[in-house]
């Protein structure tokens, strides 16, 4: 699976505040490899959160977005030494940090784990729905698909985006409208760079989850009842023997 385009923000932010106004500068590096041709440096200038000018290594000069920003961009573009240093920063800053990112983060991966369950949607929708939930995977790019009897199933499928958990891991959820059919085999298939082969999770329609829970609760109650009955019977027999011994 090809990696998606990667964006790394280098938080080299310069701040200047005076009389309630805020000036900020932020450098970002966009890259999908450590090759210089695949890297873009962007320096953005902000005034009170509004970006008024930007340098892009792909453009090779500053561009202004406001009247004042256009004037500043023209001044910076006329400073040959400053413009030359900005162009060199792509290699000095971005290529250096892209190598660090690849070596320490972007070459790592975490295998997902999958849960598969059924639920009844509210309202007048389908009578039942299968939900394939995929958790704790990294990097973000992942494929979640359904098969029915070994063939791809796309009808009645909806999926969420990859949701960031805030700790480098992601999760996603795919839903399949489900009408039980005798003998069919439904599976959720997950493909991810951390896996040597697709992870296949088969749905077992032999008993709905709610019914399995009822059976489990009923069995637990039956065992508890038998245990209490046996304890009562043993206690009764012991008391009977003690009473006859005294006589």
C-alpha positions as CSV (number, residue, x, y, z in Angstrom):
1,X,0.0,0.0,0.0
2,X,1.4,3.4,-1.0
3,X,1.8,5.8,1.9
4,X,-0.4,8.9,1.8
5,X,1.1,12.4,1.4
6,X,2.7,13.4,4.7
7,X,2.7,16.8,6.3
8,X,5.0,17.7,9.1
9,X,4.7,21.1,10.8
10,X,8.0,22.3,12.2
11,X,6.8,24.6,15.0
12,X,9.5,27.2,14.6
13,X,7.1,30.0,15.6
14,X,8.3,33.5,16.2
15,X,5.9,35.7,18.2
16,X,5.9,39.4,18.8
17,X,3.1,41.2,20.7
18,X,2.6,44.9,21.3
19,X,-0.4,46.9,22.4
20,X,-2.7,43.8,21.9
21,X,-1.5,42.9,18.4
22,X,0.2,39.6,17.6
23,X,2.7,38.8,14.9
24,X,3.6,35.2,14.2
25,X,5.8,33.2,11.8
26,X,5.5,29.5,11.3
27,X,7.6,27.2,9.1
28,X,6.2,23.9,7.8
29,X,7.7,21.1,5.7
30,X,5.5,19.0,3.5
31,X,7.0,15.8,2.2
32,X,6.3,12.2,1.0
33,X,9.9,11.1,0.9
34,X,13.4,12.3,2.1
35,X,14.3,13.3,-1.5
36,X,14.7,17.0,-1.9
37,X,12.4,17.0,-5.0
38,X,9.5,15.6,-2.8
39,X,9.8,18.3,-0.1
40,X,8.2,21.7,0.1
41,X,9.0,24.4,2.7
42,X,6.3,26.9,3.5
43,X,6.9,30.0,5.7
44,X,3.7,31.8,6.8
45,X,3.5,35.2,8.3
46,X,0.4,36.0,10.4
47,X,-0.9,39.2,12.0
48,X,-3.7,38.6,14.5
49,X,-4.2,35.1,13.2
50,X,-4.6,36.3,9.6
51,X,-2.0,35.0,7.1
52,X,-0.8,38.0,5.1
53,X,2.3,36.6,3.3
54,X,3.8,33.2,2.5
55,X,7.0,31.8,1.1
56,X,6.8,28.5,-0.8
57,X,9.9,26.7,-2.0
58,X,7.7,25.4,-4.9
59,X,7.0,28.9,-6.0
60,X,10.5,30.2,-5.1
61,X,9.4,33.6,-3.7
62,X,7.0,35.3,-1.3
63,X,3.3,35.9,-2.1
64,X,1.1,38.5,-0.3
65,X,-2.5,37.9,0.6
66,X,-3.4,41.4,1.9
67,X,-2.5,44.9,0.7
68,X,0.2,45.1,3.4
69,X,1.3,41.5,2.7
70,X,1.8,42.3,-0.9
71,X,4.1,45.2,0.0
72,X,6.1,43.1,2.4
73,X,6.4,40.2,-0.1
74,X,7.7,42.6,-2.7
75,X,10.3,43.9,-0.3
76,X,11.5,40.4,0.7
77,X,11.6,39.3,-2.9
78,X,13.9,42.2,-3.6
79,X,16.3,41.1,-0.9
80,X,18.5,38.6,-2.8
81,X,20.4,37.3,0.2
82,X,17.2,36.7,2.2
83,X,15.4,35.0,-0.7
84,X,18.5,32.8,-1.3
85,X,18.6,31.8,2.4
86,X,14.9,30.9,2.3
87,X,15.4,28.7,-0.8
88,X,18.4,27.0,1.0
89,X,16.2,26.3,4.1
90,X,14.4,23.6,2.2
91,X,17.5,21.4,2.3
92,X,18.9,22.7,5.6
93,X,15.7,22.4,7.7
94,X,13.2,20.2,5.9
95,X,15.4,17.5,4.5
96,X,17.2,17.1,7.8
97,X,13.9,16.8,9.8
98,X,12.3,14.5,7.2
99,X,15.1,12.0,7.7
100,X,14.5,12.2,11.5
101,X,10.8,11.7,11.0
102,X,11.2,8.6,8.8
103,X,13.8,7.0,11.0
104,X,11.9,7.6,14.3
105,X,8.2,7.7,13.4
106,X,7.1,7.2,9.9
107,X,8.7,3.8,9.3
108,X,7.0,2.4,12.4
109,X,3.6,0.8,12.4
110,X,1.1,-0.7,14.8
111,X,-1.2,-3.6,14.0
112,X,-5.0,-3.0,14.3
113,X,-7.4,-5.1,16.2
114,X,-10.9,-5.7,15.0
115,X,-14.3,-6.2,16.7
116,X,-17.4,-7.3,14.8
117,X,-20.9,-7.0,16.2
118,X,-24.5,-6.5,15.1
119,X,-26.9,-3.7,16.1
120,X,-30.4,-2.6,15.4
121,X,-30.5,1.0,13.9
122,X,-33.2,3.3,15.2
123,X,-36.0,4.5,13.0
124,X,-37.2,3.1,9.7
125,X,-33.7,2.0,8.4
126,X,-32.5,-1.6,7.9
127,X,-33.7,-4.2,10.4
128,X,-30.1,-5.0,11.3
129,X,-26.6,-3.7,10.7
130,X,-23.1,-5.2,11.1
131,X,-20.4,-3.0,12.5
132,X,-16.7,-3.6,12.0
133,X,-14.7,-1.5,14.3
134,X,-10.9,-1.2,13.8
135,X,-8.8,0.2,16.6
136,X,-5.2,1.2,17.5
137,X,-3.5,1.2,14.1
138,X,-0.7,3.4,12.8
139,X,-0.1,4.9,10.3
140,X,-3.4,6.4,9.3
141,X,-3.9,4.8,5.8
142,X,-6.1,1.7,6.0
143,X,-8.6,-0.3,3.9
144,X,-11.7,-1.8,5.5
145,X,-14.0,-3.8,3.2
146,X,-16.7,-6.5,3.3
147,X,-17.1,-9.8,1.6
148,X,-20.2,-12.0,1.3
149,X,-19.5,-15.6,0.4
150,X,-16.0,-14.7,-0.6
151,X,-17.1,-11.9,-3.0
152,X,-16.7,-8.2,-2.5
153,X,-19.8,-6.5,-0.9
154,X,-20.3,-2.8,-1.5
155,X,-24.1,-2.5,-1.3
156,X,-25.3,-0.9,2.0
157,X,-21.8,-0.1,3.2
158,X,-21.0,3.2,5.0
159,X,-17.7,4.0,6.8
160,X,-16.3,6.7,9.0
161,X,-13.0,8.5,8.3
162,X,-9.9,7.4,10.1
163,X,-10.3,9.0,13.5
164,X,-7.3,10.2,15.5
165,X,-7.2,9.0,19.1
166,X,-4.7,11.7,20.0
167,X,-1.9,9.3,20.9
168,X,-0.7,8.5,17.3
169,X,-3.2,5.7,17.0
170,X,-6.3,5.7,14.8
171,X,-9.7,4.0,14.7
172,X,-12.3,3.6,12.0
173,X,-15.8,1.9,11.8
174,X,-17.5,0.4,8.8
175,X,-21.2,-0.5,8.7
176,X,-23.0,-3.1,6.5
177,X,-26.8,-3.2,6.2
178,X,-27.5,-6.8,7.1
179,X,-30.5,-9.1,6.2
180,X,-29.7,-12.7,7.4
181,X,-29.7,-15.3,4.7
182,X,-29.3,-19.0,5.3
183,X,-25.8,-20.4,4.8
184,X,-24.1,-17.1,3.8
185,X,-20.7,-16.1,5.0
186,X,-19.9,-12.5,5.8
187,X,-16.5,-11.2,6.7
188,X,-14.8,-7.8,7.5
189,X,-11.4,-7.6,5.8
190,X,-8.8,-5.1,6.9
191,X,-5.6,-4.2,5.0
192,X,-2.8,-2.2,6.6
193,X,0.9,-1.8,6.1
194,X,1.6,-3.4,9.5
195,X,0.0,-6.7,8.3
196,X,1.7,-9.3,6.2
197,X,-1.7,-10.4,4.9
198,X,-5.3,-9.1,5.1
199,X,-6.9,-9.5,8.5
200,X,-10.2,-11.4,8.0
201,X,-12.8,-11.4,10.8
202,X,-15.8,-13.7,10.1
203,X,-19.3,-12.9,11.3
204,X,-21.0,-15.8,13.1
205,X,-24.7,-15.4,12.5
206,X,-25.6,-18.6,14.5
207,X,-27.0,-16.5,17.3
208,X,-27.6,-12.7,17.7
209,X,-25.4,-11.0,20.3
210,X,-28.4,-10.1,22.4
211,X,-29.5,-13.8,22.5
212,X,-25.9,-14.9,23.4
213,X,-26.0,-12.5,26.3
214,X,-29.4,-13.8,27.5
215,X,-28.1,-17.4,27.3
216,X,-25.0,-16.4,29.2
217,X,-27.1,-14.7,31.9
218,X,-29.5,-17.6,32.1
219,X,-26.7,-20.2,32.4
220,X,-25.1,-18.1,35.2
221,X,-28.4,-18.0,37.1
222,X,-28.9,-21.7,36.6
223,X,-25.5,-22.5,38.0
224,X,-25.9,-20.2,40.9
225,X,-29.3,-21.7,41.7
226,X,-28.0,-25.3,41.6
227,X,-25.1,-24.3,43.8
228,X,-27.4,-22.8,46.4
229,X,-29.7,-25.8,46.3
230,X,-26.8,-28.2,46.8
231,X,-25.5,-26.2,49.7
232,X,-29.0,-26.2,51.3
233,X,-29.3,-29.9,50.8
234,X,-25.9,-30.6,52.4
235,X,-26.8,-28.4,55.3
236,X,-30.2,-30.1,55.8
237,X,-28.6,-33.6,55.8
238,X,-25.9,-32.5,58.3
239,X,-28.5,-31.1,60.7
240,X,-30.6,-34.3,60.3
241,X,-27.6,-36.5,61.3
242,X,-26.8,-34.3,64.3
243,X,-30.4,-34.5,65.5
244,X,-30.5,-38.3,65.3
245,X,-27.1,-38.6,67.1
246,X,-28.4,-36.7,70.1
247,X,-31.4,-39.0,70.4
